[in-house]
């Protein structure tokens, strides 16, 4: 369950925030492109989670489309208007009928947009709904004031829970970026405190990446479930499981040629040479036929000099390449300007990591090492962010990040120590001591080892209450 942290930080984002609840994630890019010039956006698919978040955060507007577990989203509209009558709700109608539109208005919808969505009409609808809501009678003095919207905390919680993502508007953050391809994608943190050189570095990278992503013939997602998009169409069916894995392997190594014998050894290690060669030929033939259905004018898989490779003349964007570029950028900024300046870059690295490498192909031997390497980069990025948050006194986020790290690797002693310090600095000494005991158990169970001297000494000083809070 996602636990909402209502702690309000000093850097709450002031631009209005719009919630979009829709199970069709293809619509998110349309909404992002149309609305991000003026608004911050939060996207999610889960109706129950949406109701919880609206309870905890004051949205300026909510768009509701079809949601799992509800009738065309109408039950969510009704619930939102019942619980939060001051928040306008707009219904996203697909194949709208007169009865459906009438039912939406009866449920409490302020307005209707129809799919396919026109970006100009969408912006006008959002502006109009928010303006009308602002002109409504103010709450009585007895009503409790709405908290300021701490969008950064919400972003961190959604990212940790992998249940939604946030897109910062241009007015809220000049380094906005929508990482396409999944509900777990997220956006860089605010960079108002960044040095101009860092701001330029981040902005230039985002602009270049956005251009490559938008113009690429093929976009490939490795982080999480493997997905290929050719000419803006998802390849949802593959000729065979082996063929899909071969295409993933070639795409991941798209900067070099792969010898035919290497592919045979990787994918048919126990087969006779002739049998493996025939199997490879069949798999490649099936892949080419399938890809031609998406783009018949180009050759995607090339064979030359006994090697296969992805056509280098194609424009290709992959999330792992962008992930690696962001990691290198973050490290460069940290070396030149320090961790505080690099924190926003490490935020981007963590935001890109929407799941373990090819998580739907866990039993492919070749992907195991890459999966562990990329996971380690992600965890180190989270460590850097948690260190930055701790140094700046943002204990709530530092604690959340430390917990997220330990959920994935419960043997990182440095993170246990930071978590102990966070709790102690926040006046929760007993919780700090409890973390040490968790560390002892984890190291014993996983590694049959004991905590290091540094961890034990920290425990003793906290127990003696001699650590400066």
N, C-alpha and C positions, 0 to 999 in steps of 0.2 A: 504494500500500500504506500502511496505517496504521501508523506507527511509534510504539510504546508508550513513553512517557516515564515511567520508574519513579522519578524524583526525588520524594522525599517532602517535602511542605511542612509547616509547623507547624499549618496549619489543616485537616488531614485530618478528614474527618467521621466521628464516632464511632458513629452509629447503624448497625446491621447493613445490609448491602447485598445486594439480591436481583437476580439477572439473569433476565430473561424473554426467551427466544429463540423467536420465533413470526413467521411471515410474514403473519399476519392482524392488521393494526394496529388493527382494531376492538376487539380484546381488551385493548389497552393501557389504555384508559380504565377498564375494569372493574377491572383489576389495580391501577391507580393509586388509584382511589377506595377500594378495599377494604384496601389495604396501606400507604398513605402515612402513616397515623397513627403507625406504629411503625417503618417501614423506609424506606430509600432504594432507589430502583428504577432499573435500567438496562435499556433495551429495545433490541433489535436483531433483524434478520431473517437476517443472514448467518451460516451455521454455521461456516465457517472462521474468520471474525473472532471469533466467540464463543469458539472453542477457544483462540485466541491471547490473548484478554483474560483468560480464566480462568487461563491460564498465568502471567499477569503480576500479577493482582489476586486477593486472597483473598475470594471471595464467601461469604456465609453460606448461600446457597441458590440453586439454579438451577431455573427452570421451563422445560421444553422442550415445544414443540408441533411442528406440522408445519414442516419446514425445507426450503428448496430444495436439491436434491441429496442428500437422505437419505430413507430409507424411514420415513415417519411420525415422524421425529425419533429413531428407535431407535438409529441409528448414532451420533448425537451423544451420547445417554445412555451408550452403551457406552464411547465414547471418554473422556467426562468421568469416569466411574467408574474407568476404567483408569488415567487420568493423575492424578486427584485423588479418591481413594476417601473422603477425609474430608468432602468437600462433598456434602451431600444434593441429590438431583435428583428433581423431581416432574414427572410426565408429564401434559400437557394432552391428553386423549383426545377426539377428535371421532368420533361414531358408533362408540362403543366396542363391541368384541366380546370374547368371552371369550379368544379367541386373541390379540388385540391387547394386552389387559391383561396376560395371562400373559407375552407377549413383552417388554413394558415392564419387568416385574419381573425377568425373566431378564437384561435388558440392564443392570439396576442401579438402576432407579427406586426411590426410597424410598416414594413414595406416588403416587396418581392423582387428578386432578381432571377432571371431565367438562364438556364444553361443551354447552349454556350453563352458565357458571360461576356458582355461588351465592356472593355476596360473603362471607357469614358463614362458610360452609364453607371458602372460600379462605383467610381469615385464620386459621381454626383449623388448617388443614393446614400453613400456613407456620409458625405458632408451634410446632406439634408437631414438624415436621421439624427446625427449628433447635434446639429444646430437646433432642431426641434426639441430634443431632450433638454438642451441647455436652457431653452425658453420656458420649460415647464416650471410649475410652482416649486420654490425651494422647500426642503424638508423643514419641519417644525423645529424650534430650538430644543425640544425634548429628544429628538432623534440623535443617536450617536453619530459623530462626524465620521465620514469614510476615511480610511487610512490612505496615505499617499501610496501610489503604486510602486512597489519595489520590484521592478521588472527584472533586475539582475538576479535577485534571489530566486524568482520564479524560473528564470532561464536555467540556473544551476540545478534546481530541483527536477525540472523536466529532463534535462540532459542526463542526470544521474539515474533517473527512473526509466529513461528510454521510452517515454510515453508522449512526446510532443516536442515541438521546437519553437524558437522565437526568431523573428526577423525584426531587427531594429530599423526604424525609419531613417531616411536620409537626414531629416532635421534633428533626429536624436543622436545619430552616430554617423559621421561622414565615412566610416569604413564599413558600412553595411555589406553583407554578403549572404546570399541564399545558397546554401549547399544543396543542390538538387539530389533527389534520389532516395528519400526516406524521411520518415517522421522523426527520426532521431537527430536529424541534422540541426545545427545551431549556428549562431552568429557570434562574431567577436564582441567582446565587452566594450564599453564606452572608452574612448581614448582621449577625453578632454585633458587629462593630466599628462599625456604622453609628450615627449619632446618632439619638436617639429620634424626632426630627421626620422624618428620612428614612425610618426604619422605618415610621412611621405612613403617610407618603405612599405608599410602595410597597405596604404591606398594603392600604390603602384602595382603591388602584387595582386591585389583583388581585381583591379581593372584588367590586368593582363589575363588573369585566370578566367574572369567572366567572359572576356572576348573569346578565348580558346574554347570554353565550354559551349558558348552559344553558336560558334561557327563549326564545331567539330561534326564530321559525318557520323562518328560513332562515339558514344559515351559509355564507359564501362565502370560499374560499381563492384569493387571487390570486398569492401568493408561491410560486413553483414552478409546477407544473401547475395550471391553472384547475379548480376543483372547487366544485360547489354541493351543499349538503345541505339538503333540505326535509323537515321533520318527521322528522329523524333517518334519512332515506333519501337515498343518493347518487344524483344525476342522472347516470347512467352513459351514457345515449344521448341525443343531441340530434337534432332534426328535420333540421338542416343545419349545416354548418360556419359559414355566415354567421349563422344564427340564434343559435348559441352565442356568436359574437363580439358580436352586438348585445346579448344578455342581459348579457354581461360589461361592455359599455360602459355600459348603463343602471345596472347594479348598482354599478359603480365611481363613477358620478355620481349615486348614489341620493339625495343631498341636494338635487337640483335637477331641474327639468324640461328635457327635451331636445326642441327643436323638430324636427318631422318632417323639415323640409328639411335640418337639420344631419345627421341620421342618413343621409339620402340622399346628402349630399355626402361623408360619411365613408366609407360602405360601397359606394357606387356612383358614384364621382367622374367616371367617363367615360361614364356612361349618360345617355340623354335623360331629361328630368324625368318624363315619364309612365311610362317603363320602370322608372326607379328607384323611383317611388312604388308601382307594382304589385309589384315585388320586395320592398319593405319590408313591404307588406301581407301578402304570402304568408309572409314570415319571421316576422312577429309572430303571425299566425294559427297557424303551426306551433308556436311557443313556448308560446302559451296552451294549446293542446291538450295538449302534453306536460306542462306544469306541473300541469294539472288532474288528471292521473293520480296526482299526489302529494298534492295538497290541493285537492279539488274545491269546497270551501266558500269559498275566498278568491280574490279577483282580485289577481294579482301584478303584472301590467303594465296600467297605467291610461293611457287616452288622453283628453286634455282640452285645449281651446283650442289645437288643432294641435300638441300636444306629447305625447310619451310619457314615462313615469316609473314607477319602482317604487313600489307602493302604500306611502305613508308610515305607514299604520296597522299595517303588518306589523312584527314584531320582527326586525331584521336585524343580524347580527354579521359583520364582515369582518376578515380579518387585517390588511389594509392600514390600516384605521382604528385598530386597536389598536396597530399598529406606529407610526403617527404620534403617537398619544397618549403612548406610551412615550417616544418621541423628545422630545416637548415636556416631559414630566416630567423626563427626564434633564437637559435643558438648564436647566430651572428650578432643579433641585437644585444643579447645578454653579455657577450664578450666585450662589445664596444661601449655599452651604456649601462649595464647592470641589470639585475633581475627585475627591479621595479618597472623599468622601461620595457623589458621583454615579456612581462606578464600577459599583456594583451595578445602577443604573438602566440604564447603557449595556450592561451584561451582558444585561439583559432585551431591549433593542432588538436586539442581535445574535442573541439566541436566537430571536426571532420571525422572522428572515430565513431561511426554509427553502429559498430559491431565488430566482432572478431573476423579476421580475414577468411572469406569464403566459408562462413559458418554453416552453410548447407552442404559443404563438401568436406566434412571433418575427417573422413577416412581416406582422402587422397594423400599419399605419403609426401608428394612434392610440396604440398601447401603447409605442412606442419611447421617447418622451420620459419617460413615467412610469417605465419600466424603468430608465432612466439616473438619474433623480432618486432613486428608492428605493435603487438600488445605491450611490449616493454617500452617502446617509445611513448605510447599513450600513457602508461602509468608514470613514467618519468615526467611527462608534461603535467600530469595532475599533481605530482609531487612539487614541481616548480610553482604551480599556481597556489597550492596550499601553503607553501612557504611564504609566498608573496602576501597572501591574505593574512597569515599569522603576523608577519612583520608590520602590516598596516593596521593591525588591531581588529580585523574583521574575523572574529573568532567563529561566528556561526557558519560562514562559508568554509573556513579552514577545517572545521569539524566535519562538515558534510563531505568535503573532498577526501579527508583522511579515511572516513568510513567507506567511501566509494572505492578507494585504493585497496583497502584491506579486504573488501568483499571479493576482489579479484585475485589478490595475493596476500594471504594472511601471515606471511613470514617476513614482512618488511619492518625490521626493528626501528628504523629511523622514523617511520610513520607512526608507530606506537608511541615513540617518545614525543613526537610533535602533538599527537592527540592528548597525551598526558599533560603536556604543557598548556594546551588550549583549555582543557577543563580546569586545571589549577588556576590559570590566569583569570578564568571566568568565575572563580570562587566555588568550584565544584570539586573539592579535594577528594572526596570519597569516590566520585566517578573516575577521577584520575588514577586512583589506586586500583580500581576495578579494571581499568584498561591494562595495567601492568599484569594483573593476574590472567587476563585474556591472552596477553603476549606469551606468558610462560606456558600456558596450555597449548597454544598454537605451535610454538617452537618444539615442544615436547612431542606432540602428536605428529607433526609433519616432518620434522628433521631429527627427532630424538636429540635435541640440543637444548642448551640453557641460554638465557639472555646474556648479552655482552655486558662487560663491566660498566659501560656508559649507561645502559638501560637500568641496570641494578642500582647504580649510584643515584640516578635521577629518582627512582622509586624511593630510595632511602631518604633523600633530602625532602621530597614531597611529604613522605610519612612523618618526618620530623618537622614539617611545615617551615622549612628554611629557604624554600625557593621564592624569589621575589615575584609577587603577583603584579 
